[in-house]
Each structure stands twice: as C-alpha cells, then as structure tokens.
Amino acid sequence: MDETTPDTDRKDEAWIRGVSVDTAIRIRSLTLILERGAVLTEARLLEHLDETWSLYFRLSDRPGEFRLNQYKVDEPKTYRDVTLAFAILRDDFHYFGPVTASTEKRPAAKA
C-alpha cells in the first residue's frame, strides 16, 4: 500500500453479522453506515453464560437484527462491563432509545 492510499483496516471499524446464517451480512464499518444516514432503531444486550454481554441491533436502512462482531473475526464483540456496552451505544453509535436485556442463563434443574 502506498502512502496516498487510505488505510481501510482502521482499528475503530466494527463488523456486523446477520443473526441468520442464510442472510448473514458483514459490513466493515458500522460507523460509516451511521455516517451515511442510517440510525440504530433498536438495541438489545445479551448476557452469555460466561457473564459477558454482546450487542444486537436493528438499522433503519436494512431489515433484520445484527450482532456487533469483533474486528475481522466472526465472533461477537463482548463486554464484561454492561455499563461500557451502554456507553458504546450512546457515545459511539449515538443511540438513546430503549435497550432490551436478555440472558442465556437458566436456573439449574431441580433433581
């Protein structure tokens, strides 16, 4: 890459993936989508069994729910601190609407 070519592998880019494998969409920069006028219309936090949280959301310009993925990896971006996840939604993605919280944890089966 020469010095005049913009660096397209920026660390601040986010990847998103559709929940359904059949309709999976991966987009290099969620920030760029938002800069082009799309907005988050719905957000959901999912608590995993390991007590981490991942972000799911809907966008105004396309159907379906999307999961925020790690940069260049087909794995969810997870947060140990739910307050940080809220801050990402508010500060990075400019979302100020309701956030649904759900969990994968279930009570232990009674013997």
LINKALIN-V802704 format. One record per residue. N is the residue number from 1. SS is DSSP state (A for helix, B for strand, O for the rest). OMEGA is omega as a letter, one per 20 degrees, with the letter a starting at -180 (999 if undefined). NEAR is the number of other C-alpha atoms within 8 Angstrom. Layout:
BEGIN
n=N ss=SS omega=OMEGA near=NEAR
n=N ss=SS omega=OMEGA near=NEAR
END
This chain:
BEGIN
n=1 ss=O omega=r near=3
n=2 ss=O omega=a near=4
n=3 ss=O omega=a near=5
n=4 ss=O omega=r near=4
n=5 ss=O omega=r near=6
n=6 ss=O omega=r near=5
n=7 ss=O omega=a near=5
n=8 ss=O omega=r near=4
n=9 ss=O omega=a near=5
n=10 ss=O omega=a near=6
n=11 ss=O omega=a near=5
n=12 ss=O omega=r near=4
n=13 ss=O omega=r near=11
n=14 ss=O omega=r near=13
n=15 ss=B omega=r near=14
n=16 ss=B omega=a near=13
n=17 ss=B omega=r near=13
n=18 ss=B omega=a near=13
n=19 ss=O omega=r near=10
n=20 ss=O omega=a near=6
n=21 ss=A omega=a near=6
n=22 ss=A omega=a near=4
n=23 ss=A omega=a near=7
n=24 ss=O omega=r near=9
n=25 ss=O omega=r near=7
n=26 ss=O omega=a near=8
n=27 ss=B omega=a near=9
n=28 ss=O omega=a near=8
n=29 ss=O omega=r near=9
n=30 ss=A omega=r near=11
n=31 ss=A omega=r near=10
n=32 ss=A omega=r near=7
n=33 ss=A omega=a near=9
n=34 ss=A omega=r near=10
n=35 ss=A omega=r near=7
n=36 ss=O omega=r near=6
n=37 ss=O omega=r near=6
n=38 ss=O omega=r near=10
n=39 ss=O omega=r near=9
n=40 ss=B omega=a near=11
n=41 ss=B omega=a near=10
n=42 ss=B omega=r near=10
n=43 ss=B omega=r near=13
n=44 ss=B omega=r near=11
n=45 ss=B omega=r near=12
n=46 ss=B omega=r near=12
n=47 ss=B omega=r near=13
n=48 ss=O omega=a near=11
n=49 ss=O omega=r near=8
n=50 ss=O omega=r near=4
n=51 ss=O omega=r near=7
n=52 ss=O omega=a near=11
n=53 ss=B omega=r near=14
n=54 ss=B omega=a near=15
n=55 ss=B omega=r near=13
n=56 ss=B omega=a near=12
n=57 ss=B omega=r near=12
n=58 ss=B omega=a near=13
n=59 ss=B omega=a near=13
n=60 ss=O omega=a near=9
n=61 ss=O omega=r near=6
n=62 ss=B omega=a near=6
n=63 ss=B omega=r near=7
n=64 ss=B omega=r near=8
n=65 ss=B omega=a near=10
n=66 ss=B omega=r near=11
n=67 ss=B omega=r near=13
n=68 ss=B omega=a near=13
n=69 ss=B omega=r near=13
n=70 ss=O omega=r near=11
n=71 ss=O omega=r near=8
n=72 ss=O omega=a near=5
n=73 ss=O omega=r near=6
n=74 ss=O omega=r near=7
n=75 ss=O omega=a near=6
n=76 ss=B omega=r near=9
n=77 ss=O omega=a near=9
n=78 ss=B omega=a near=8
n=79 ss=B omega=r near=10
n=80 ss=O omega=a near=7
n=81 ss=O omega=a near=8
n=82 ss=A omega=r near=8
n=83 ss=A omega=r near=6
n=84 ss=A omega=r near=8
n=85 ss=A omega=r near=12
n=86 ss=A omega=r near=8
n=87 ss=A omega=r near=9
n=88 ss=A omega=r near=9
n=89 ss=A omega=a near=11
n=90 ss=A omega=a near=10
n=91 ss=A omega=a near=8
n=92 ss=A omega=a near=8
n=93 ss=O omega=r near=10
n=94 ss=O omega=r near=7
n=95 ss=O omega=a near=10
n=96 ss=O omega=a near=6
n=97 ss=O omega=r near=7
n=98 ss=O omega=r near=6
n=99 ss=B omega=r near=8
n=100 ss=B omega=r near=7
n=101 ss=B omega=r near=8
n=102 ss=B omega=a near=8
n=103 ss=B omega=r near=8
n=104 ss=O omega=a near=8
n=105 ss=O omega=r near=7
n=106 ss=O omega=r near=4
n=107 ss=O omega=r near=4
n=108 ss=O omega=r near=4
n=109 ss=O omega=r near=4
n=110 ss=O omega=a near=3
n=111 ss=O omega=999 near=2
END
